[in-house]
């Protein structure tokens, strides 16, 4: 019973979280124009209040080819800059198409329940409503909190209404012929450390793939490592290592815990505000010379 309840909860919570955090921007480039399409279909999440900060996200990926060639890609220190104020409002400045593209600026204001995408070239602020997250069942026990940055979602579960059911025998690994070929997951604590001047707690989840689980002729493992600040409720550093795709890391640099200027979370006064009913809108920006 509990096994089925947990499976149902995992599917529900994963679906809600995926919908909330999915990539909301698709972009394209032509010889004289950049354009990106923004979706208004996004959830507010729970605002993270009382923990202001600003920082830049540094992303790097390393891939080693079969012949030993090492490919390193770094998006640049200033590719993504993030801000959050004490009320939980966030601002993200993201460089599109690396260094030769425009800067996409998004503001999420969960206090007012609205978001903005700023078009600097046309001086237009595209305004859209932030949706409420889907209602999960009435809480009996909290399973945990996921998310960070602009918000979080607390996952909880309730037991389904009582039904008359025939007791089923427990399924033992020996009774399930496919159990030995399924990936195995192990999570361990990495303890506490200090990064960018804040206390962080580390967690590593290792996934081991037995022979035949993904067509492999020998066992291999991948792992994900996360260093999280309980004080800021924010991931300061993450690292993913997988022999199939290489190594990717993200860390925050130039972290400041000062309150960002309030003007960062409002459209500039000389911008025209356009209400966007959804579900998407497109911003065109001329190529920078």
Secondary structure, DSSP 8 states (H G I E B T S, - for coil): -HHHHHHHHHHHHHHHHHHHHS--EEEEEETTEEEEEEE---B--B---S--EEEEEEEEEEEE-TTS-EEEEE--TTSEEEEE-TTS-EEEEEETTGGGS-EEEEEEETTTTEEEEEETTTTEEEEEE-B--------SEEEEEEEETTEEEEEEE---------------GGG-TTGGGS-EEEEEEEEEEEETTEEEEEEEEEEEE-TTSSS-SS-EEEEEEEEEETTTTEEEEEEEEETTTEEEEEEEEEEE-S---GGGGS--TTSEEEE--SSEEEEEEE---
